[in-house]
Amino acid sequence: MADQITTPGGAAAPKAIPSIRISPDRKGVGDKLGFISELSGTWEGTGFNLIARPDKQGGSPLFLELNQTFETLSFIPISSSIPNRGNAVNDIELFGLTYLQKVSDSTTKGALHIEPGIWIHIPSQDVGGTQSVARMGTIPHGNSLLAQGSAIKLDPFTGNPFDPDKISAAGTAPFPLGGAMHAPGTLSAFPPYDLSNLTPAAVNFRTPAGDSPATPLPDTILGVPMQDVILDPTKLLTAALSDQVIDKMVVINVASVASQLQEQPDPGGTTPIPTKDILAGLNTGGGVENIPFLQTNADAATVFATFWIEWIKGPTPDAGFLQLQYVQTVFLNFPVLKPGVAPVMLSWPHVSVATLRKTFGGQ
């Protein structure tokens, strides 16, 4: 009964969280963070970003922006607990890290994204070997997100880190608002997605753009054909693991919604394609808020992501290292606008992937 006190009436009551919270030692802080403790530090690496965006000035329904990226992602532990005062239920304590993500184009060196936020571990909601986590972030476009989910540790790790039954492969083809997203590898009906389409309608509304003279898209990235990268950017994560052996792993899944339907690959072309809930069993749910301009022009409606913290084996026990990989999808909802044609509202997957390692002094 060490966590309880006795009320004047003699009944046991939960022990109150102290109003003055003193930071424990570093190990104590890390233990409270649970599986997300290894995020602490600064990570750097490369990745890829795909975003279809409205192109009002260009005269096309959209522009497909494709960026090879360089990223810095820093996490700082919050040393004391974060008390949530209860009413209908007892008080709980959260434990977290602040983070700052900065992404630039590795070719132009131009800024692409900056995002401050907080990751938290919610011990009171842990179930078995699965821990409850959430991510809160703010983007200067005028978006704020809450993405909830879970973290598990696989020690030792065996099998496929990109389990197709979890959030893994990422489809990039747009789909009707409210419908099921297309299976990864599906080619969009819009010309910029098809690299074999060299008509002005495709070439003029597809990266490269912004650098002068324009730098053409590479034929491959990490040995993966560029067309395959566009259809499923997670192929770059698999390619980065090609010469590595994973010893153990933490898998973190978060999303701003409780479910997301995705089409299954067509097994033979003769039967209807069923859908699956790719967030099933992950205890997700949160939300995204946008300033009015974004709601009108390109509403960021849904976010879901998977992060893999990977212990990579080295040639000797002391030569291993930590690696962080992630895939994130944001659905941007905006209509295709064509003169004389009624607008058609679509969800456009904005997909980002990266493979990062801890920098010098980043522990």
C-alpha positions as CSV (number, residue, x, y, z in Angstrom):
1,M,0.0,0.0,0.0
2,A,3.0,2.3,-0.4
3,D,1.3,4.2,-3.1
4,Q,-1.8,5.1,-1.0
5,I,-2.6,7.3,2.0
6,T,-5.4,7.1,4.5
7,T,-8.1,9.7,4.5
8,P,-9.6,11.1,7.7
9,G,-12.4,8.6,7.4
10,G,-10.0,5.7,7.4
11,A,-10.4,4.8,3.7
12,A,-7.5,4.3,1.4
13,A,-6.9,6.9,-1.3
14,P,-4.4,7.2,-4.1
15,K,-1.2,9.1,-3.2
16,A,-1.2,12.6,-4.6
17,I,1.5,13.6,-7.1
18,P,3.8,16.1,-5.4
19,S,3.4,19.8,-6.5
20,I,7.2,20.2,-6.3
21,R,8.9,17.8,-8.6
22,I,12.7,17.3,-8.4
23,S,14.6,15.7,-11.2
24,P,16.0,12.2,-10.5
25,D,19.4,11.1,-11.9
26,R,19.8,10.5,-15.7
27,K,19.0,6.7,-15.4
28,G,15.9,7.5,-13.4
29,V,14.7,9.9,-16.1
30,G,15.4,7.3,-18.8
31,D,13.6,4.5,-17.0
32,K,10.5,6.6,-16.7
33,L,10.5,7.3,-20.5
34,G,10.3,3.6,-21.2
35,F,10.8,2.5,-24.8
36,I,11.1,6.0,-26.1
37,S,14.1,6.8,-23.9
38,E,16.6,5.9,-26.7
39,L,15.2,8.8,-28.8
40,S,17.2,11.1,-26.6
41,G,20.0,12.9,-28.4
42,T,20.5,14.3,-31.9
43,W,20.1,12.3,-35.1
44,E,21.1,13.2,-38.6
45,G,20.7,11.5,-41.9
46,T,19.0,11.5,-45.3
47,G,15.6,10.7,-46.7
48,F,13.0,11.4,-49.3
49,N,9.8,13.6,-49.4
50,L,6.9,13.4,-51.8
51,I,4.1,15.9,-51.7
52,A,1.4,16.8,-54.2
53,R,0.4,20.4,-53.7
54,P,-2.0,22.8,-55.4
55,D,-0.4,24.9,-58.2
56,K,-2.6,27.9,-58.6
57,Q,0.1,30.0,-60.2
58,G,1.2,27.3,-62.6
59,G,-2.2,26.6,-64.2
60,S,-2.1,22.8,-63.4
61,P,-4.3,21.0,-60.8
62,L,-1.2,20.1,-58.9
63,F,2.6,20.0,-58.7
64,L,4.3,16.9,-57.6
65,E,7.3,17.9,-55.4
66,L,10.0,15.3,-54.9
67,N,12.9,16.1,-52.6
68,Q,15.9,14.2,-51.5
69,T,16.3,15.4,-48.0
70,F,18.8,16.0,-45.2
71,E,17.4,16.0,-41.7
72,T,18.3,16.8,-38.1
73,L,16.1,15.5,-35.4
74,S,16.9,16.4,-31.7
75,F,15.3,15.1,-28.5
76,I,15.8,16.4,-25.0
77,P,14.3,14.5,-22.0
78,I,11.9,16.4,-19.7
79,S,13.6,15.6,-16.4
80,S,10.6,15.7,-14.1
81,S,7.2,14.0,-14.4
82,I,4.3,15.8,-16.0
83,P,1.3,15.5,-13.7
84,N,-2.2,15.2,-15.0
85,R,-4.7,15.9,-12.3
86,G,-7.6,13.5,-12.1
87,N,-11.2,14.1,-11.4
88,A,-13.4,11.1,-12.5
89,V,-10.2,9.0,-12.3
90,N,-7.0,9.3,-10.3
91,D,-4.1,11.5,-11.1
92,I,-1.5,10.2,-13.5
93,E,2.1,11.1,-14.5
94,L,3.4,11.4,-18.0
95,F,7.1,11.4,-19.0
96,G,8.4,12.9,-22.2
97,L,11.0,14.5,-24.5
98,T,10.8,17.7,-26.4
99,Y,11.9,17.5,-30.0
100,L,12.9,19.7,-32.9
101,Q,12.8,18.4,-36.5
102,K,14.5,20.3,-39.3
103,V,14.4,19.1,-42.9
104,S,16.1,20.6,-45.9
105,D,16.5,19.7,-49.6
106,S,19.9,18.0,-50.0
107,T,20.3,19.3,-53.5
108,T,19.2,23.0,-53.2
109,K,20.0,23.2,-49.4
110,G,16.7,25.0,-49.1
111,A,14.5,24.7,-46.1
112,L,11.5,22.3,-46.3
113,H,10.2,21.7,-42.8
114,I,10.6,22.6,-39.2
115,E,8.6,21.1,-36.3
116,P,8.9,21.5,-32.6
117,G,7.0,19.2,-30.3
118,I,6.8,16.7,-27.5
119,W,6.8,12.9,-27.3
120,I,5.2,11.4,-24.1
121,H,5.0,8.0,-22.4
122,I,1.8,7.3,-20.5
123,P,2.7,4.5,-18.1
124,S,-0.9,4.2,-16.7
125,Q,-2.1,3.1,-20.1
126,D,0.6,0.4,-20.7
127,V,-0.8,-3.0,-21.5
128,G,1.5,-6.0,-21.1
129,G,4.6,-5.5,-23.2
130,T,3.1,-2.6,-25.1
131,Q,3.6,1.0,-23.9
132,S,1.3,3.9,-24.6
133,V,2.8,6.9,-26.3
134,A,1.7,10.1,-28.0
135,R,3.3,12.8,-30.1
136,M,2.3,16.5,-30.2
137,G,3.7,18.7,-32.9
138,T,3.4,22.2,-34.4
139,I,4.2,23.1,-38.0
140,P,4.6,26.8,-39.1
141,H,2.2,26.3,-42.0
142,G,-0.5,26.6,-39.3
143,N,-1.0,23.0,-38.3
144,S,-1.0,21.3,-34.8
145,L,-1.3,17.6,-34.4
146,L,-1.9,15.0,-31.7
147,A,-1.0,11.5,-32.7
148,Q,-1.5,8.6,-30.2
149,G,-0.3,5.1,-30.4
150,S,2.0,2.5,-28.9
151,A,5.6,1.3,-28.6
152,I,6.9,-2.3,-28.4
153,K,10.4,-3.7,-28.0
154,L,11.5,-6.7,-29.9
155,D,14.6,-8.2,-28.2
156,P,16.0,-10.1,-29.9
157,F,14.6,-9.0,-33.2
158,T,13.9,-11.6,-35.9
159,G,11.9,-11.2,-39.2
160,N,10.9,-8.3,-41.3
161,P,11.1,-4.8,-39.8
162,F,8.5,-3.6,-42.3
163,D,5.8,-6.1,-41.4
164,P,3.0,-5.6,-44.0
165,D,0.4,-6.2,-41.3
166,K,1.5,-3.0,-39.6
167,I,1.9,0.6,-40.9
168,S,4.8,0.0,-43.4
169,A,4.6,0.3,-47.1
170,A,3.2,3.7,-48.1
171,G,0.9,4.3,-51.0
172,T,1.2,7.6,-52.7
173,A,-1.7,7.6,-55.2
174,P,-4.5,10.1,-54.4
175,F,-8.0,8.7,-53.7
176,P,-11.5,10.1,-53.2
177,L,-12.1,11.9,-50.0
178,G,-13.4,9.4,-47.4
179,G,-12.5,6.3,-49.4
180,A,-9.8,3.7,-48.9
181,M,-6.3,4.7,-49.8
182,H,-4.7,2.7,-52.6
183,A,-2.3,-0.1,-52.0
184,P,1.4,0.8,-52.2
185,G,2.8,0.5,-55.8
186,T,-0.4,1.9,-57.4
187,L,0.3,4.4,-60.1
188,S,-1.7,7.5,-59.9
189,A,-3.8,8.6,-62.9
190,F,-2.2,12.1,-62.7
191,P,0.7,12.5,-65.2
192,P,3.4,13.8,-62.9
193,Y,3.5,10.5,-61.0
194,D,4.5,8.5,-64.1
195,L,8.1,9.1,-65.0
196,S,7.6,7.5,-68.4
197,N,5.2,10.3,-69.3
198,L,7.4,13.1,-70.8
199,T,4.5,15.3,-72.0
200,P,4.5,18.9,-70.8
201,A,1.5,18.1,-68.6
202,A,3.8,15.8,-66.6
203,V,7.3,17.2,-66.9
204,N,6.2,20.8,-66.2
205,F,4.5,19.9,-63.0
206,R,7.0,17.6,-61.4
207,T,10.3,18.2,-59.7
208,P,13.0,19.4,-60.4
209,A,12.1,22.9,-59.5
210,G,13.7,25.7,-57.5
211,D,17.3,25.2,-58.5
212,S,18.8,26.9,-61.5
213,P,20.0,25.3,-63.7
214,A,17.5,22.5,-62.8
215,T,19.0,19.3,-61.4
216,P,17.4,16.3,-63.0
217,L,16.0,13.5,-60.9
218,P,18.4,10.6,-60.4
219,D,17.7,7.4,-62.0
220,T,18.0,5.5,-58.7
221,I,18.4,6.3,-55.0
222,L,20.3,3.6,-53.0
223,G,19.9,1.4,-56.0
224,V,16.1,1.7,-56.0
225,P,14.6,3.0,-59.4
226,M,13.1,6.4,-59.0
227,Q,9.7,5.3,-60.3
228,D,9.6,2.6,-57.5
229,V,10.5,5.3,-54.9
230,I,7.6,7.5,-56.1
231,L,5.2,4.5,-55.8
232,D,6.4,3.5,-52.4
233,P,9.1,5.6,-50.6
234,T,9.6,2.9,-47.9
235,K,11.7,1.0,-50.4
236,L,14.4,3.4,-49.5
237,L,14.2,2.2,-45.8
238,T,14.6,-1.4,-46.9
239,A,17.5,-0.5,-49.2
240,A,19.3,1.2,-46.3
241,L,19.1,-2.0,-44.3
242,S,20.5,-4.2,-47.1
243,D,23.9,-4.7,-45.6
244,Q,22.9,-4.5,-41.9
245,V,21.8,-6.9,-39.2
246,I,19.3,-5.7,-36.6
247,D,20.0,-7.0,-33.1
248,K,16.9,-5.5,-31.4
249,M,14.3,-2.9,-32.2
250,V,11.7,-0.6,-30.8
251,V,8.6,-0.1,-33.0
252,I,6.5,3.0,-32.5
253,N,3.2,3.5,-34.3
254,V,1.2,6.7,-33.9
255,A,-1.8,8.2,-35.7
256,S,-4.2,11.1,-35.5
257,V,-7.1,8.8,-36.2
258,A,-8.4,5.5,-34.8
259,S,-8.5,3.7,-38.1
260,Q,-7.4,4.0,-41.7
261,L,-8.6,1.8,-44.6
262,Q,-6.3,0.7,-47.3
263,E,-6.9,-1.4,-50.4
264,Q,-5.3,-4.7,-50.6
265,P,-3.2,-5.6,-53.7
266,D,-5.5,-7.3,-56.3
267,P,-4.7,-11.0,-56.2
268,G,-5.8,-11.8,-59.7
269,G,-7.8,-8.9,-61.2
270,T,-11.1,-10.8,-61.1
271,T,-12.3,-10.3,-57.6
272,P,-13.2,-7.1,-55.7
273,I,-10.2,-5.7,-53.7
274,P,-11.0,-5.9,-50.0
275,T,-9.7,-3.3,-47.6
276,K,-7.9,-3.6,-44.3
277,D,-7.6,-1.3,-41.3
278,I,-3.9,-0.6,-41.1
279,L,-4.2,0.9,-37.6
280,A,-6.2,-2.0,-36.1
281,G,-5.1,-2.9,-32.6
282,L,-2.7,0.1,-32.3
283,N,-4.9,2.1,-29.9
284,T,-4.4,5.3,-32.0
285,G,-6.4,8.4,-32.2
286,G,-5.9,12.2,-31.9
287,G,-6.5,15.0,-34.4
288,V,-5.1,17.7,-36.6
289,E,-6.0,21.4,-36.5
290,N,-5.4,23.9,-39.3
291,I,-5.6,27.6,-39.8
292,P,-8.6,28.7,-42.0
293,F,-6.4,29.3,-45.1
294,L,-5.2,25.6,-45.0
295,Q,-8.8,24.3,-44.5
296,T,-9.8,26.2,-47.7
297,N,-6.8,25.3,-49.9
298,A,-5.0,22.2,-48.7
299,D,-6.4,20.8,-45.5
300,A,-4.0,18.5,-43.5
301,A,-6.6,16.0,-42.3
302,T,-4.8,12.8,-41.1
303,V,-1.3,11.9,-39.9
304,F,0.1,8.4,-39.2
305,A,3.7,7.3,-38.8
306,T,5.9,4.4,-37.8
307,F,9.3,4.9,-36.2
308,W,11.9,2.1,-35.8
309,I,14.7,2.5,-33.3
310,E,17.2,-0.2,-34.4
311,W,20.2,-1.6,-32.7
312,I,22.5,-2.5,-35.6
313,K,25.1,-5.2,-35.1
314,G,28.8,-4.3,-35.8
315,P,31.8,-6.5,-36.6
316,T,32.5,-6.6,-32.8
317,P,30.2,-6.2,-29.8
318,D,31.5,-2.6,-29.2
319,A,31.1,-1.6,-32.9
320,G,27.3,-1.6,-33.1
321,F,25.2,1.6,-33.4
322,L,21.7,2.9,-33.1
323,Q,19.7,3.9,-36.1
324,L,16.3,5.6,-36.4
325,Q,14.1,5.1,-39.4
326,Y,10.6,6.4,-40.0
327,V,7.8,6.7,-42.6
328,Q,5.1,9.3,-42.2
329,T,2.0,9.9,-44.3
330,V,-0.1,13.1,-44.1
331,F,-3.3,13.3,-46.1
332,L,-3.8,16.7,-47.7
333,N,-7.3,17.2,-48.9
334,F,-7.9,19.5,-51.8
335,P,-9.9,19.4,-55.0
336,V,-8.8,19.2,-58.6
337,L,-9.8,22.5,-60.2
338,K,-10.3,22.6,-63.9
339,P,-12.2,25.3,-65.9
340,G,-15.7,24.2,-66.6
341,V,-15.4,21.0,-64.6
342,A,-17.0,20.5,-61.2
343,P,-14.3,20.2,-58.4
344,V,-13.4,16.7,-57.3
345,M,-12.2,16.5,-53.7
346,L,-9.3,14.1,-53.2
347,S,-6.9,13.0,-50.4
348,W,-3.3,13.4,-51.5
349,P,-0.7,11.3,-49.5
350,H,2.3,13.4,-48.5
351,V,4.9,10.7,-47.6
352,S,8.3,11.3,-45.9
353,V,10.9,8.7,-45.0
354,A,14.4,9.0,-43.5
355,T,17.2,6.9,-42.1
356,L,19.1,8.7,-39.3
357,R,22.0,8.0,-36.9
358,K,23.1,9.6,-33.7
359,T,25.5,12.4,-34.2
360,F,28.8,13.0,-32.3
361,G,27.9,14.1,-28.8
362,G,24.2,13.1,-29.5
363,Q,23.8,10.5,-26.7
